[in-house]
Amino acid sequence: MTPPHPRKKKTMAAPKKTAPKKTSLRPPPKRRAADMAYDAIETLLSTMLLKPGSQIVEAELAERTGLGRTPVREALMRMVSIGLIVQQPRRGLLVSAIDLADHLDVIQTRRVLELLIAACSARRATAQQRKEIVHCAEMMVEAAGRGDLNDYMQADRALDLVNHQASHNDSAVKAVVPLIVQCRRFWYAYQNEGEIVEGANAHLELAQGIATGDEAAAIAGANRLMDYLEVFARKIIDK
């Protein structure tokens, strides 16, 4: 008898080495030149550096903003569509007037949208956005205490930006932005009549409501802010 052949031991194949997956971090998307032009011109409008009734010259704005005439033209057409700029025959583009009587309607319409945005932000904001919103409001309070209107308005813009991003409600944001610009223009036109400490505290109440995720508190803060703007407007109109 022949001895049986010895069984070959099964050997496990070594696992194939796979190269680690490369993770590429995408840089943040670059902002369109037309969007940058819009923001720059909006600042000129809201701070009254472009006064109501003044004529718009594309070449001057392109030089003033450091952007080309094409993005400036696109930004101006957007502003025409929402009433910040008006187009008149033979006179071209003009900065729209501040209508005192119409301003109360602006605030009433803005109130509806601000309450909606506040509720959405309280529900949807990230932890980081909640911190940023409170930080911006605290900066407004600090600037108001110093009587620094420019720092106050810069913090106000920063708060609006993060609040709008946190709301994830593009429709409401697109509708409210031109109304906010109208309110800022009104404020700069009659800034000596306002009490910015009161306005800063209203923003802080709104921010704290959003930060805690309490929709009712956020809505109450937005209502307080709109009440403040309405009282301020009526004070000017009733003069």
Secondary structure, DSSP 8 states (H G I E B T S, - for coil): --------------------------------HHHHHHHHHHHHHHTTSS-TT-B--HHHHHHHHT--HHHHHHHHHHHHHTTSEEEETTTEEEE----HHHHHHHHHHHHHHHHHHHHHHHHH--HHHHHHHHHHHHHHHHHHHHT-HHHHHHHHHHHHHHHHHHHT-HHHHHHHHHHHHHHHHHHHHTGGG--HHHHHHHHHHHHHHHHTT-HHHHHHHHHHHHHHHHHHHHHHHT-
